[in-house]
Amino acid sequence: MNKKTLLALSLSILSPVAFAGGYAGGNVSVLDYSENGFEDMSVTAAAAKLGFQATDHISGELRLGFGLNDDSATAMGEDISLEIDNYFGAYGRVGMPVGDFYPYAIAGFTRVELTAGITSMGVAMSDSGTSVSYGVGVDYNINEAVSLNAEYMNLYDRDAVEIGGFSVGATYHF
């Protein structure tokens, strides 16, 4: 048996063990953007998540998201557009199983990249930043492998800018 075959066989045997407690899923969010001196704006975003349920009460996950649309508001007589280019976060979740429900609190860090522009002038500027994130949510277990999710999360809160909102999604548990 050559080394490549042995490695492939070993990985196939170990992979269920490595992913026990793991999960993957996605969420769609309606995020509100507020900044001092500007009208609030609202954008829709989608995120993929990959996590690991360490115990019945503690899990950790990574999320990668991107904006699906943009919004605009008026400031100083000009139309300002806003788009969430992408965001990436690492979070810890603490929860309590209650029958088929799993209410939880979530906290971590999120890096957000935005593009804002003045529509009439064709000028756009990108900016990014990292902030502490926190929220609450609930999972509903349809069966052992699939759950639905609803969550409110404050993704970004720094330098007079706040981004947060509600999301719904689904998760597959390995």
Residue pairs with C-beta under 8 A, 6 or more apart in sequence:
16 174
19 174
20 174
21 52
21 53
21 54
21 174
22 50
22 51
22 52
22 53
22 173
22 174
23 49
23 50
23 51
23 52
23 53
23 59
23 61
23 171
23 172
23 173
23 174
24 48
24 49
24 50
24 51
24 171
24 172
24 174
25 48
25 49
25 149
25 169
25 170
25 171
25 172
26 46
26 47
26 48
26 49
26 169
26 170
27 46
27 47
27 49
27 63
27 65
27 149
27 151
27 167
27 168
27 169
28 44
28 45
28 46
28 68
28 167
28 168
28 169
29 44
29 45
29 46
29 47
29 65
29 153
29 165
29 166
29 167
30 42
30 43
30 44
30 165
30 166
30 167
31 42
31 43
31 44
31 45
31 84
31 155
31 163
31 164
31 165
32 40
32 41
32 42
32 162
32 163
32 164
32 165
33 40
33 41
33 42
33 43
33 71
33 82
33 114
33 161
33 162
33 163
34 40
34 41
34 161
34 162
34 163
35 160
35 161
35 162
36 160
37 75
38 73
38 75
38 80
39 73
39 74
39 75
40 73
41 71
41 72
41 73
41 82
42 71
42 165
43 67
43 68
43 69
43 70
43 71
43 82
43 83
43 84
44 67
44 68
44 69
45 65
45 66
45 67
45 68
45 84
45 87
46 65
46 66
46 68
47 63
47 64
47 65
47 66
47 87
47 167
47 169
48 63
48 64
48 65
49 61
49 62
49 63
49 64
49 169
49 171
50 61
50 62
51 59
51 60
51 61
51 62
51 93
52 59
52 60
52 61
53 59
53 173
54 60
56 97
57 94
57 95
57 96
58 92
58 93
58 94
59 92
59 93
59 95
60 90
60 91
60 92
60 93
61 90
61 91
61 93
62 88
62 89
62 90
62 91
63 87
63 88
63 89
63 91
63 110
64 86
64 87
64 88
65 84
65 86
65 87
65 88
66 84
66 85
66 86
66 87
67 83
67 84
67 85
67 86
69 83
70 81
70 82
70 83
71 81
71 82
72 79
72 80
72 81
72 82
72 119
73 79
73 80
73 82
74 80
78 118
78 119
78 120
78 121
79 118
79 119
79 120
80 116
80 117
80 118
80 119
81 116
81 117
81 118
81 119
81 124
82 114
82 115
82 116
83 114
83 115
83 116
84 112
84 113
84 114
84 163
85 113
85 114
85 115
85 126
86 112
86 113
87 110
87 111
87 112
87 113
87 155
88 110
88 111
89 108
89 109
89 110
89 111
89 133
89 155
90 108
90 109
91 106
91 107
91 108
91 109
91 133
92 106
92 107
92 108
93 104
93 105
93 106
94 104
94 105
94 106
95 102
95 103
95 104
95 105
95 139
96 102
96 103
96 104
100 140
100 141
101 138
101 139
101 140
101 141
102 138
102 139
102 140
102 141
102 147
103 136
103 137
103 138
104 136
104 137
104 138
104 139
105 134
105 135
105 136
106 133
106 134
106 135
106 136
106 137
106 151
106 153
107 132
107 133
107 134
107 135
108 132
108 133
108 134
109 130
109 131
109 132
109 133
110 130
110 131
110 133
110 155
110 156
111 128
111 129
111 130
112 128
112 129
112 130
112 131
112 155
112 156
112 163
113 126
113 127
113 128
114 126
114 127
114 128
115 124
115 125
115 126
116 124
116 125
116 127
117 123
117 124
117 125
118 124
129 156
129 158
129 159
129 161
131 155
131 156
131 157
131 158
132 157
133 153
133 154
133 155
133 156
134 153
134 154
135 151
135 152
135 153
135 154
135 164
136 151
136 152
137 149
137 150
137 151
137 152
137 153
138 149
138 150
138 151
139 147
139 148
139 149
139 171
140 147
140 148
140 149
141 147
142 148
144 173
145 172
145 173
146 170
146 171
146 172
146 173
147 170
147 171
147 173
148 168
148 169
148 170
148 171
149 167
149 168
149 169
149 170
149 171
150 166
150 167
150 168
151 166
151 167
151 168
151 169
152 164
152 165
152 166
152 167
153 164
153 165
153 167
154 162
154 163
154 164
155 163
155 164
155 165
156 162
156 163
156 164
157 163
157 164
